[in-house]
């Protein structure tokens, strides 16, 4: 899949991001860029919190 370089440049993952920030970043990333999947560890946490992927 192709990387959306502009999106990545404008939306960097926060330094020392907590779990909420990581989840929010990966949700937006999935909407805007197809370069990689959401990590399995995060998918499991999102499932526990009833957050749709």
SEKOLLO-396668 format. One line per 8 residues: number of its first residue (from 1); their letters; for each residue y, z, x of N, C-alpha, C. Coordinates in steps of 0.05 Angstrom, whole numbers. Each point is the difference from the previous one (the first is absolute). Example, Ala and Ser with C-alpha at 12.3 -4.5 7.8 and 13.67 -1.06 7.14 Angstrom:
<atoms>
1 = AS = -114 156 264 24 0 -18 24 0 18  21 -14 -7 24 1 16 22 14 -15
</atoms>
This chain:
<atoms>
1 = XXXXXXXX = -24 0 17 24 0 -17 25 0 18  21 -9 -12 25 -4 15 18 25 -1  12 6 23 18 23 2 28 -8 -9  13 17 -16 27 -3 -9 18 15 21  8 -14 20 15 12 22 26 12 -9  14 -13 -18 25 10 -10 -3 27 -14  -21 1 -17 -5 25 -14 -6 23 19  -18 -6 19 -7 20 20 24 10 16
9 = XXXXXXXX = 17 -18 7 24 7 16 19 18 -16  2 -6 -26 18 16 -17 -12 25 -11  -26 3 2 -14 23 -13 -20 12 19  10 13 20 -18 13 20 -11 27 -12  -25 6 8 -11 25 -7 16 22 13  8 21 -15 15 22 12 -16 14 22  14 9 20 -13 15 22 -11 26 -11  -24 7 7 -13 24 -9 -1 2 -31
17 = XXXXXXXX = -6 -23 -12 0 -2 -30 -21 19 -12  8 14 -21 -19 17 -14 -16 -18 -19  -20 12 -13 -18 -15 -17 14 -15 -22  20 12 -13 14 -13 -21 15 -24 10  13 2 23 14 -23 12 -19 -22 8  -23 7 10 -20 -20 8 -10 -15 -25  -6 15 -21 -10 -13 -24 21 -19 -11  25 10 -2 22 -17 -10 4 -25 17
25 = XXXXXXXX = -1 3 26 3 -23 18 -22 -20 -4  -25 9 -1 -22 -18 -3 -1 -14 -27  9 13 -21 2 -13 -27 20 -23 2  24 5 11 20 -21 2 -10 -22 19  -13 8 21 -11 -19 19 -20 -19 -14  -17 11 -16 -20 -17 -14 14 -20 -19  23 8 -11 15 -17 -18 14 -23 15  7 5 24 18 -18 15 -12 -14 24
33 = XXXXXXXX = -23 8 9 -12 -11 24 -30 1 -2  -14 -20 9 -29 -1 -2 -13 2 27  12 13 19 -11 -1 27 -23 19 4  -3 20 -17 -23 19 3 -4 16 -26  -23 12 -1 -8 16 -23 12 28 3  1 15 -22 7 28 1 -23 15 13  5 18 20 -22 14 13 -18 15 -20  -25 1 5 -19 13 -18 7 30 -5
41 = XXXXXXXX = 9 14 21 7 28 -3 23 3 -20  19 -18 0 22 0 -19 -9 -8 -28  -18 -19 -1 -11 -8 -26 -14 24 -14  -15 15 15 -13 23 -11 20 21 -10  21 5 16 20 19 -8 15 -10 -26  5 -26 -1 13 -11 -23 -18 2 -25  -25 -4 3 -19 4 -22 0 28 -10  0 20 19 1 28 -8 25 6 -16
49 = XXXXX = 22 -13 6 26 5 -13 4 -18 -24  -20 -16 -7 2 -19 -23 22 -20 4  4 -9 24 20 -21 6 -15 -26 1  9 -19 -17 -13 -26 -1 8 -17 24  -20 -14 11 5 -17 23 4 -28 -9
</atoms>
